[in-house]
Amino acid sequence: MKTNDLKKGARIRLRNGWYGTIADNKKGDIRMAEVEGTFTEIGSVYAYDIVAALVAGDWVVVEHTKKQLKLQATLQALGI
C-alpha cells in the first residue's frame, strides 16, 4: 500500500511507535493526522514517517515513493 492510497479515517502507525488517524484525503509528502502520542493532537505528518496502516483488521506495511524517500534523506542530511 502506498501512502497516497490512505484515505481520511485510516488508522496508521508511525515510525516512532505512535498511532494516529489520517485527517485528510490529500496525496503527497505531508499528511494531516490526529496523532496519539504523549498528547492527542492534529497536525502535519511527513508521509515517510507512516510505516503501517490498518486494513481489514491487519497491519499492512506502507510503501513510500521515491520523492518521499528523497525528502527524508534531504531532511536527515540537514539534521531535521
N, C-alpha and C positions, 0 to 999 in steps of 0.2 A: 504494500500500500504506500502511495506517495503522500507527502504532507498536503499537496494540493487537493487530494481526494477527501480530506477531513471536512465535514460539514458542521454547522452550528449544533451544539449539544453533544458532540462526540467526546467521550472520555479519553484522556491522554495520560501518559506517564512521561515525566521529564527526565533529562539526563541526571539531575541531582537527586532523583528518587521521589520528588513530589508528584502529586496528581493534580489534574485540572480538567476543565470542561471548555471546549472551543466556544467562543462567543461571537464568531463572525463566519461568513461564508466566502471570505476573500481567498485569494491564492497569492503565493509569493514567499518572500523571505521572512516576513514578520506577520504573526497572527495574534489576534486578541483572544485571551483566555482568562477564565476565572481559576486562579491557582490556589490550591490548598496547601500552604506551606506553614511557616511559623504563624502567619495570619492568612485569612482568606481574602483575596483581593483580585480585582480585574485589572489586567494590564497587557502590555505587549510582550510577546514571547518570540524569540528567534526560532524559526522553523527547524533549524538543525539541533535545537535542544529537545525536540519531541522525539522520543525513542520508540514509543509503542502506543497503540490505540486499541481500545476495547471494541471488538467487532463480534457480535452474536455470542457474547459471553466469554470469548477468548481474547487474550492479548496478542496482537499482531505487530511484528516489527515494522517500523516505518522507514521507508527509503527516502533519501534526500537527493535533490537534483544536484547537478554539477555546480550550478550557480550558488546554491545554498552551502555546499561544501567549500567553495572558493571564499565565500563571505566568512565562514567560520575560520578558515586559515588566515585570512587577512586580519580579522579581529584579534586572533590569538597572537599574531606577529606584532600587533600594536599593544598587546598587553591588556586588552579589554575583555 
